[in-house]
Amino acid sequence: MGMNADWEQRIVDAYASIDSYEEQEFRAVIDKLVAELPDGSPVGIFERGGALDSTGHSDLAVPLYKEALEREVPGIRRRRAVIQMASSLRNLGRSDESVELLTAELDAGHDELDDAVRAFLALALTDVGREREAVSLALGALAPHLPRYQRSLGNYARLLLVEEGGS
């Protein structure tokens, strides 16, 4: 059958109801959906990684995200794979790799996931002792969403890095 709007909606619905499943049950739901895709589908590989990740198995998810990216998982899933892999690496104590991936991703295009990239990068930067950069990034991502103070907060966020460089 393959991917279509109905298949995509069933994936969304599965994640929306993840808390009503036991871990293995949830992974079985995702595996059943993935089985509808062609063998070796990068989308299927990504979704299996996501199911493992969402049930606490970052270690098993990372190789699947990596494979999905190598097989050029299409569309928004490519960026989701980078974000989720970086988050999993961070959970595994590999924050340097997380910082590297997400720093590269900042310039890899722009879409609705830009602020998610910045948020996860801020977490990873904190882990590697780059807290001022992390706060600057987080405030810079937050500023456009505020009803007021956008300009001043954006300026303060940039100043955090200037002051850092001057110390």
URFEN-V267982 format. One record per residue. N is the residue number from 1. RES is the residue in three letters. SS is DSSP state (@ for helix, = for strand, . for the rest). PHI is phi as a letter, one per 30 degrees, with the letter a starting at -180 (none if undefined). PSI is psi in whole degrees, 0 to 359 (999 if undefined). Layout:
BEGIN
n: (N,N)
res: (RES,RES)
ss: (SS,SS)
phi: (PHI,PHI)
psi: (PSI,PSI)
END
This chain:
BEGIN
n: (1,2,3,4,5,6,7,8,9,10,11,12,13,14,15,16,17,18,19,20,21,22,23,24,25,26,27,28,29,30,31,32,33,34,35,36,37,38,39,40,41,42,43,44,45,46,47,48,49,50,51,52,53,54,55,56,57,58,59,60,61,62,63,64,65,66,67,68,69,70,71,72,73,74,75,76,77,78,79,80,81,82,83,84,85,86,87,88,89,90,91,92,93,94,95,96,97,98,99,100,101,102,103,104,105,106,107,108,109,110,111,112,113,114,115,116,117,118,119,120,121,122,123,124,125,126,127,128,129,130,131,132,133,134,135,136,137,138,139,140,141,142,143,144,145,146,147,148,149,150,151,152,153,154,155,156,157,158,159,160,161,162,163,164,165,166,167)
res: (MET,GLY,MET,ASN,ALA,ASP,TRP,GLU,GLN,ARG,ILE,VAL,ASP,ALA,TYR,ALA,SER,ILE,ASP,SER,TYR,GLU,GLU,GLN,GLU,PHE,ARG,ALA,VAL,ILE,ASP,LYS,LEU,VAL,ALA,GLU,LEU,PRO,ASP,GLY,SER,PRO,VAL,GLY,ILE,PHE,GLU,ARG,GLY,GLY,ALA,LEU,ASP,SER,THR,GLY,HIS,SER,ASP,LEU,ALA,VAL,PRO,LEU,TYR,LYS,GLU,ALA,LEU,GLU,ARG,GLU,VAL,PRO,GLY,ILE,ARG,ARG,ARG,ARG,ALA,VAL,ILE,GLN,MET,ALA,SER,SER,LEU,ARG,ASN,LEU,GLY,ARG,SER,ASP,GLU,SER,VAL,GLU,LEU,LEU,THR,ALA,GLU,LEU,ASP,ALA,GLY,HIS,ASP,GLU,LEU,ASP,ASP,ALA,VAL,ARG,ALA,PHE,LEU,ALA,LEU,ALA,LEU,THR,ASP,VAL,GLY,ARG,GLU,ARG,GLU,ALA,VAL,SER,LEU,ALA,LEU,GLY,ALA,LEU,ALA,PRO,HIS,LEU,PRO,ARG,TYR,GLN,ARG,SER,LEU,GLY,ASN,TYR,ALA,ARG,LEU,LEU,LEU,VAL,GLU,GLU,GLY,GLY,SER)
ss: (.,.,.,.,@,@,@,@,@,@,@,@,@,@,@,@,.,@,@,@,.,.,@,@,@,@,@,@,@,@,@,@,@,@,.,.,.,.,.,.,.,@,@,@,@,@,@,@,@,@,@,@,@,@,.,.,.,@,@,@,@,@,@,@,@,@,@,@,@,@,.,.,.,.,.,@,@,@,@,@,@,@,@,@,@,@,@,@,@,@,@,.,.,.,@,@,@,@,@,@,@,@,@,@,@,@,.,.,.,.,.,.,.,@,@,@,@,@,@,@,@,@,@,@,@,@,@,.,.,.,@,@,@,@,@,@,@,@,@,@,@,@,@,.,.,.,.,.,.,@,@,@,@,@,@,@,@,@,@,@,@,@,@,@,@,@,.)
phi: (none,i,d,a,e,d,d,e,d,d,d,e,d,d,d,d,c,e,d,c,c,d,e,d,d,d,d,d,d,d,e,d,d,d,d,d,c,d,e,i,e,d,d,d,d,d,d,d,d,d,d,d,e,d,c,i,c,e,d,d,d,e,d,d,d,d,d,d,d,d,d,h,e,d,i,d,d,d,d,d,d,d,d,d,d,d,d,d,e,d,d,c,i,c,d,e,d,d,e,d,d,d,d,d,d,e,c,d,k,b,a,d,c,e,d,d,e,d,d,d,d,e,d,d,d,d,d,c,i,c,d,d,d,d,d,e,d,d,d,d,d,d,e,d,d,d,d,b,i,e,d,d,d,d,d,d,d,d,d,e,d,d,d,d,d,d,d)
psi: (305,181,135,184,322,316,313,318,323,326,312,315,320,313,325,333,19,324,348,0,152,159,305,325,314,314,325,322,314,317,322,318,317,327,341,347,162,149,137,9,127,330,315,318,315,314,324,319,316,321,319,315,314,344,22,19,60,321,324,337,322,311,328,318,316,315,319,319,319,326,11,58,132,164,211,337,332,312,321,321,319,312,311,323,317,320,318,317,318,316,333,8,17,53,329,316,322,314,316,311,312,330,316,323,335,325,8,19,166,134,194,352,2,312,331,318,313,319,314,327,320,317,313,320,321,319,331,17,20,57,320,319,319,313,318,314,314,316,322,324,325,322,311,342,352,146,337,169,14,312,313,319,319,319,315,321,315,321,330,321,324,313,322,314,330,348,999)
END
